[in-house]
Amino acid sequence: MKYFADHSMLAAISNLQSTGASILTAMQLLGIISAAIAFGIGAYHLIWGGVRGRQSSIVWFIGGAVGLVVLMGATAIAEYIDSQVIF
């Protein structure tokens, strides 16, 4: 009977991991779209922003790039945490 309890616990953990991976993949797709929008807004400020357009565009460019790097690196962070956790 203990075997079935252990097996069901491992299955639940495996299902949780696959669900998390699916959510992360969807978030990365949305992150790419969001970064493209941020770069577009930054370009708009750079072209049409006038005197302070360059300063405001830099904020959008850096924010979009940093957010994209963090979101794309989330898979590596999740894999590192997964390798460190022991049940």
N, C-alpha and C positions, 0 to 999 in steps of 0.2 A: 504494500500500500504506500510505503514511503517513496518508492520509485515513481509512482504516478503523481504524487505531490511535487516531487522535485522536477519531473518532466513538465508538468503544467506551469511551474514557476519559470523554468527556462523558456518555455514557449511564450509566456507572457512578456518576458524581458526581450526576447527576440522580436515579438510584434511591436513592442514599444520602440525598439531601436529602428525598425523599418519605418514606422510611422514618423519618427523624428527625422529620418533621412529624407522622407518624402516631403515633409514640411520645409526642411532646409533647402531642398532643390527648388521648390516653388518660390520660396523667399528670395533665392538667388536670381531667379528669372525676373521677379518683380524689382529686385535691386538693380538689375541691368537697365530696365525700363526707367526706373527712378533716376539713375545716374544720367541717362540720356536726356531726360527732361531737365535735370539740374544743369547740365552742360549747355542745353539750348537756352535756358533762362540766363545763364552767365554770358552766352554769346550775345543775346539780346541787349543785356546791360552794357556789354563792351561796345557794341555797335551804336546803340541809340541812347546810351546813358548820359551823355554829355560830359561835364567836367568830372563828376564823381562816378562815372560809369565803370571806369577801370577798377576802382577800389571795390565796388560792389560785385563786379564780375569775378574778381579773384576769390571772394568768399564763396561764391557758388561753385567755382571750379575746384577749389580745395575741398569743400564739403562733399561734393559729388565723388571726387577721387578717393578720399579717405573712407567714406561710407562704402564704396564699391570694394575697396581693398579689404576692409574688415569683414564685409559680408561674404566675399569670395574665400577669405581665409577661415571662415567659420567651419568649413568641413575639416580642415586640418586641426583646428582647435577641438572639435568634437571627437575626432579620431584619437587625439592625444589623451583626452579625458577618458575615453572608452578604454584605452590601453592601460590607464592607471587605476581604474576601478576594478576591484577584485571582490567577488561575492563568495 
